[in-house]
C-alpha cells in the first residue's frame, strides 16, 4: 500500500486559524496545545502558512508558504525559525513520528 503525505496540523497568518487533522485527535491534550502554540507563534512571527506534514516514510517535516505578493512574509526568518523549532522541540517531534508510525501506519517495533 503506497503512503501519501498527511498533514498533522497547520496555521495561517492570513486567516488567523489553526487546523489539527482529525486523525490526530487522540493525541494527549498537552501535545495538541503545544502544537497549536508552536504553529500560531510561528505564523505570528514570520507570517504566511505553516504546515507540519508526515512524508511517505513517516518523517515529520515543516512546510512554509505565503500568498503571492505578500511582501511582509519573512522567508529567511521562516527557515531560521524552522531550524530553531527542530532543535528546541526534538523530543516532541520524535514522539510525534513514533505516534504516526505506530497508530497511523500500524508499525510495531
VENURDA-V852923 format. One record per pair of residues at least 24 apart in sequence whose ideal C-beta (glycine too) atoms are under 10 Angstrom apart, sorted by the first residue. I is the first residue (numbers start at 1). GAP is how many residues later the second one is. Records with the same first field share a line. If there is no record, write none. Layout:
I: GAP ; GAP
This chain:
1: 104
2: 54
3: 51 ; 52 ; 53 ; 54 ; 55 ; 101 ; 102
4: 50 ; 51 ; 52
5: 46 ; 48 ; 49 ; 50 ; 51 ; 56 ; 58
6: 47 ; 48 ; 49 ; 50 ; 52 ; 54 ; 94 ; 98 ; 99
7: 44 ; 45 ; 46 ; 47 ; 56
8: 27 ; 31 ; 43 ; 44 ; 45 ; 46 ; 52 ; 53 ; 88 ; 91 ; 92 ; 96
9: 26 ; 27 ; 29 ; 30 ; 41 ; 42 ; 43 ; 44 ; 87
10: 29 ; 33 ; 39 ; 40 ; 41 ; 42 ; 43 ; 53
11: 24 ; 25 ; 26 ; 27 ; 28 ; 29 ; 30 ; 31 ; 32 ; 33 ; 37 ; 38 ; 39 ; 40 ; 41
12: 27 ; 28 ; 31 ; 35 ; 36 ; 37 ; 38 ; 39 ; 53 ; 55
13: 27 ; 29 ; 30 ; 31 ; 32 ; 33 ; 34 ; 35 ; 36 ; 37 ; 53 ; 54 ; 57 ; 59 ; 60
14: 29 ; 33 ; 34 ; 35 ; 52 ; 53 ; 56
15: 28 ; 34
16: 24 ; 27 ; 28
17: 26
18: 25 ; 32
19: 32
20: 32
21: 31 ; 32 ; 33 ; 83
23: 77 ; 80 ; 81
24: 30 ; 72 ; 75 ; 76 ; 79 ; 80
26: 73 ; 77
27: 68 ; 69 ; 72 ; 76
28: 67 ; 71
31: 61 ; 64 ; 65 ; 68
34: 55 ; 58
35: 54 ; 57 ; 61
38: 24 ; 47 ; 50 ; 51 ; 54
39: 46
41: 40 ; 44
42: 35 ; 36 ; 39 ; 40 ; 42 ; 43
43: 30 ; 35 ; 38
45: 29 ; 32 ; 33 ; 36
46: 26 ; 27 ; 28 ; 29 ; 30 ; 31 ; 32 ; 33 ; 34 ; 35 ; 36
47: 24 ; 25 ; 26 ; 27 ; 28 ; 30 ; 31
48: 24 ; 25 ; 26 ; 27 ; 29 ; 30
49: 24
50: 28 ; 31 ; 32 ; 35
52: 33 ; 41 ; 44
54: 42 ; 43 ; 45 ; 46 ; 47 ; 50 ; 51
55: 42 ; 45
57: 40 ; 44 ; 48
58: 38 ; 39 ; 40 ; 41 ; 42 ; 43 ; 44 ; 46 ; 47 ; 49
59: 34 ; 38 ; 41 ; 42
60: 26 ; 32 ; 33 ; 34 ; 35 ; 36 ; 37 ; 39 ; 40
61: 25 ; 32
62: 24 ; 31
